[in-house]
Amino acid sequence: MTTNNVLAFTRPTPSGPPHAKPAPLRLLRPPFEPPRPAEVCAPTPEPDHFAAAHPLAEVVRRRCRELDHSALPGRHVGPVGCGQCWEAAIRADERFVVEYDLDDAAPVPADDLDEIALERAMRGERVPLTEYERTIAIHRLRAAGLTVHQIAKRLHVGAARVGAVLNPDLPSAALAA
């Protein structure tokens, strides 16, 4: 049965001469209005858990860039990347945790090294390091022949901090001079 047939059944019969127009149809409820495109694609506020400080943010950013997802507006969840890349990174991270029987609740030893983070930091990338990792990076860069100022610039720390690690016996006033 087509829509016209349904309307024919619901149309009131004319109550006048044959040339009179039938009464207009009355809708019992307002018609459905689809959402406007601006409402559908409007960016949502950045949730705190998808911020740039998230441990997987760099993975998401790199994946989104490699897949060229930045060309599609309205797909990003926060400033880092799109939902598809966030989901892929989170699922891959979870698979890694399960595969290697890692426990999120297990404390990380203070002398545990993240070699990948160390390598990235020693190349000059801004990577969060523990104090122990920063100390190791400073000593490795010094062994590679870099000066205190070059190390400070590469690790994005002050020269006094590098000097304090390399010369722990010197007072801090001597390192600042």
C-alpha positions in Angstrom: 0.0 0.0 0.0 1.5 3.3 -1.0 1.4 6.6 0.9 -1.1 8.0 -1.5 -3.5 5.1 -0.8 -3.1 5.6 2.9 -3.9 9.3 2.5 -6.9 8.4 0.4 -8.3 6.3 3.2 -7.8 9.0 5.8 -9.0 12.0 3.7 -12.4 13.1 4.7 -15.1 12.8 2.1 -16.4 16.1 0.6 -19.6 17.2 2.1 -20.7 19.6 -0.6 -21.1 19.8 -4.3 -18.8 17.6 -6.4 -16.6 20.5 -7.5 -15.8 21.5 -3.8 -12.3 20.9 -2.5 -11.9 18.3 0.2 -11.0 19.6 3.7 -7.3 19.8 4.3 -5.6 17.0 6.3 -4.8 17.8 10.0 -1.7 16.3 11.5 -2.1 14.9 14.9 1.5 15.5 15.8 4.2 17.8 14.4 6.3 16.2 11.6 9.8 14.8 12.4 12.6 17.4 11.9 16.0 15.8 11.3 18.9 17.5 13.1 20.6 20.3 11.3 24.1 19.6 10.1 25.7 22.1 12.5 24.1 20.2 15.4 25.4 16.8 14.2 29.0 17.9 13.5 29.5 20.4 16.3 32.7 19.6 18.2 32.2 18.4 21.7 34.1 19.8 24.6 37.3 18.0 25.4 36.9 15.4 28.0 39.7 15.4 30.5 40.6 11.8 29.9 41.4 12.5 26.2 43.7 15.4 26.9 47.3 15.7 25.6 48.6 14.5 28.9 47.1 11.0 28.4 49.8 8.3 28.2 48.6 7.2 24.8 48.2 10.7 23.4 51.4 10.6 21.3 50.4 7.2 19.8 46.9 8.6 18.9 48.4 11.8 17.4 50.9 9.8 15.3 48.2 7.3 14.1 45.8 10.1 13.2 48.5 11.9 11.3 49.6 8.8 9.4 46.1 7.9 8.4 45.4 11.6 7.5 42.3 11.8 9.7 43.0 15.5 10.3 41.3 16.2 6.9 37.9 15.2 8.2 36.4 17.9 10.4 34.4 17.0 13.5 36.1 13.7 14.1 38.6 14.7 16.7 37.9 13.9 20.4 39.8 16.6 22.1 43.0 18.2 20.7 44.9 14.9 20.1 43.0 12.7 17.6 39.8 11.1 16.4 37.7 8.6 18.2 38.8 5.8 15.8 42.5 6.3 16.6 41.8 6.6 20.4 39.9 3.3 20.3 42.7 1.6 18.3 45.4 2.8 20.6 43.5 1.8 23.8 42.7 -1.6 22.4 46.3 -2.2 21.3 47.5 -1.1 24.8 45.0 -3.4 26.5 46.1 -6.4 24.3 49.7 -5.7 25.3 48.8 -5.6 29.0 47.0 -8.9 28.6 49.6 -10.6 26.4 52.5 -9.8 28.7 50.4 -10.3 31.9 51.0 -6.8 33.1 49.1 -5.5 36.1 48.1 -1.8 36.1 48.1 -1.8 39.9 51.6 -3.1 40.2 54.0 -0.3 41.3 56.8 0.6 39.0 60.2 0.3 40.7 62.0 3.6 41.1 65.0 2.3 39.1 62.9 0.9 36.3 64.0 2.3 32.9 61.8 3.1 30.0 64.4 2.7 27.2 62.1 4.0 24.5 61.3 7.2 26.5 65.1 7.6 27.2 65.9 7.3 23.5 63.2 9.8 22.6 64.3 12.3 25.3 67.9 12.0 24.3 66.9 12.9 20.7 65.3 16.1 22.0 61.6 15.1 22.2 59.6 16.3 25.2 59.0 13.1 27.1 58.1 12.7 30.7 60.9 11.0 32.6 61.3 9.9 36.1 64.2 11.4 38.1 66.1 8.2 37.7 65.6 8.1 33.9 66.6 11.8 33.6 69.8 11.0 35.6 70.6 8.1 33.2 69.9 10.3 30.2 72.2 13.0 31.5 75.1 10.6 32.1 74.6 8.9 28.7 74.6 12.2 26.8 77.7 13.4 28.8 79.4 10.1 27.8 78.5 10.8 24.2 80.5 14.1 24.5 77.8 16.7 24.9 78.3 19.8 27.0 76.2 20.7 30.0 74.3 23.3 28.0 73.7 20.9 25.1 72.4 18.3 27.5 70.1 20.8 29.2 68.7 22.0 25.8 68.2 18.5 24.5 66.4 17.3 27.7 64.5 20.6 28.2 65.8 21.2 31.7 68.0 23.9 33.2 71.8 23.7 33.0 71.9 23.9 36.9 69.9 20.7 37.1 72.2 18.9 34.7 75.2 20.2 36.6 73.7 19.0 39.9 73.4 15.5 38.5 76.9 15.5 37.0 78.6 17.2 40.0 76.5 16.2 43.1 79.2 17.3 45.5 79.2 21.0 44.4 76.8 23.4 46.2 73.9 24.6 44.1 75.2 28.2 44.3 78.4 27.1 42.5 76.4 25.4 39.8 74.3 28.5 39.1 77.3 30.7 38.6 
